[in-house]
Amino acid sequence: MGPIEALKLALSKEIEAMDLYRKFSLDYPVAQETFLFLLGEETKHKILLEKKIVELTK
C-alpha cells in the first residue's frame, strides 16, 4: 500500500467516525454536545487528509 492509498483508507475511517458521531448525537441527546464536538474534530481530520491527498496527486 502506497501513501495515497493509506491516506484514502484513513479518510474512509474518518468519514465512518463522522457518520457514527452524527448518529449518536441524535440518538443520545444528553451527550449531544460531546458527539458534535467529536464530529467537528473528525471533520478537521477529514479536511487535512483531503488536502494531503490532493497535494500528493499533483
Residue frames as qw, qx, qy, qz and C-alpha x, y, z in Angstrom:
[[0.000, 0.892, 0.453, 0.000, 0.00, 0.00, 0.00],
 [0.428, 0.347, -0.002, 0.834, 1.37, 3.36, -1.00],
 [0.111, -0.185, -0.404, 0.889, 0.97, 6.66, 0.80],
 [0.370, -0.049, -0.233, -0.898, -2.03, 7.82, -1.23],
 [0.612, -0.242, -0.700, -0.277, -3.88, 4.56, -0.66],
 [0.416, -0.246, -0.677, 0.555, -3.09, 4.77, 3.06],
 [0.076, 0.103, 0.182, -0.975, -4.45, 8.31, 3.20],
 [0.511, -0.126, -0.457, -0.717, -7.59, 7.24, 1.36],
 [0.573, -0.274, -0.768, 0.077, -8.09, 4.42, 3.85],
 [0.235, -0.229, -0.506, 0.798, -7.64, 6.86, 6.74],
 [0.258, -0.014, -0.139, -0.956, -10.11, 9.21, 5.04],
 [0.572, -0.248, -0.649, -0.435, -12.71, 6.47, 4.83],
 [0.491, -0.310, -0.709, 0.399, -12.27, 5.77, 8.56],
 [0.037, -0.126, -0.245, 0.961, -12.72, 9.46, 9.37],
 [0.434, -0.117, -0.374, -0.811, -15.95, 9.51, 7.36],
 [0.587, -0.291, -0.753, -0.064, -17.19, 6.40, 9.18],
 [0.335, -0.269, -0.571, 0.700, -16.44, 8.07, 12.52],
 [0.154, 0.014, -0.026, -0.988, -18.24, 11.24, 11.40],
 [0.544, -0.230, -0.574, -0.567, -21.34, 9.23, 10.49],
 [0.560, -0.303, -0.731, 0.246, -21.25, 7.43, 13.83],
 [0.199, -0.215, -0.405, 0.866, -20.89, 10.63, 15.87],
 [0.309, -0.093, -0.250, -0.913, -23.67, 12.27, 13.86],
 [0.608, -0.297, -0.670, -0.305, -25.96, 9.32, 14.59],
 [0.493, -0.292, -0.650, 0.499, -25.00, 9.24, 18.27],
 [0.024, -0.020, -0.180, 0.983, -25.66, 12.98, 18.59],
 [0.517, -0.185, -0.327, -0.769, -29.25, 12.30, 17.53],
 [0.709, -0.227, -0.661, -0.097, -29.71, 9.06, 19.46],
 [0.600, -0.400, -0.485, 0.495, -28.24, 10.33, 22.76],
 [0.045, 0.860, 0.163, 0.481, -29.38, 13.92, 23.29],
 [0.609, -0.786, -0.007, 0.108, -27.90, 14.03, 26.79],
 [0.644, -0.394, 0.353, 0.553, -24.42, 13.68, 25.23],
 [0.569, 0.749, 0.301, 0.159, -25.17, 15.58, 22.02],
 [0.006, -0.970, 0.234, 0.065, -22.68, 18.37, 22.74],
 [0.536, -0.506, 0.639, 0.221, -19.85, 15.86, 23.16],
 [0.696, 0.268, 0.621, 0.241, -20.73, 13.97, 19.99],
 [0.399, 0.899, 0.163, 0.078, -20.99, 17.19, 18.00],
 [0.225, -0.859, 0.429, 0.167, -17.57, 18.22, 19.30],
 [0.615, -0.222, 0.712, 0.257, -16.13, 14.88, 18.19],
 [0.617, 0.622, 0.462, 0.134, -17.86, 15.24, 14.83],
 [0.159, 0.980, -0.108, -0.055, -16.14, 18.60, 14.42],
 [0.410, -0.647, 0.606, 0.217, -12.76, 17.10, 15.23],
 [0.673, 0.127, 0.690, 0.235, -13.23, 14.31, 12.71],
 [0.471, 0.843, 0.259, 0.028, -14.30, 16.89, 10.12],
 [0.073, -0.908, 0.375, 0.170, -10.99, 18.73, 10.67],
 [0.551, -0.328, 0.730, 0.235, -9.09, 15.48, 10.19],
 [0.656, 0.501, 0.556, 0.099, -11.04, 14.75, 7.01],
 [0.301, 0.951, -0.011, -0.066, -10.14, 18.14, 5.57],
 [0.266, -0.748, 0.574, 0.198, -6.45, 17.65, 6.38],
 [0.631, -0.037, 0.750, 0.197, -6.42, 14.22, 4.75],
 [0.577, 0.713, 0.396, 0.037, -8.20, 15.52, 1.64],
 [0.114, 0.955, -0.238, -0.137, -5.67, 18.34, 1.30],
 [0.409, -0.545, 0.702, 0.207, -2.76, 15.92, 1.64],
 [0.686, 0.277, 0.660, 0.133, -4.24, 13.57, -0.96],
 [0.448, 0.881, 0.152, -0.009, -4.60, 16.47, -3.40],
 [0.138, -0.872, 0.440, 0.162, -1.06, 17.61, -2.63],
 [0.513, -0.334, 0.765, 0.198, 0.38, 14.16, -3.35],
 [0.633, 0.415, 0.641, 0.125, -1.60, 13.63, -6.54],
 [0.267, 0.909, -0.051, -0.316, -0.45, 16.84, -8.27]]
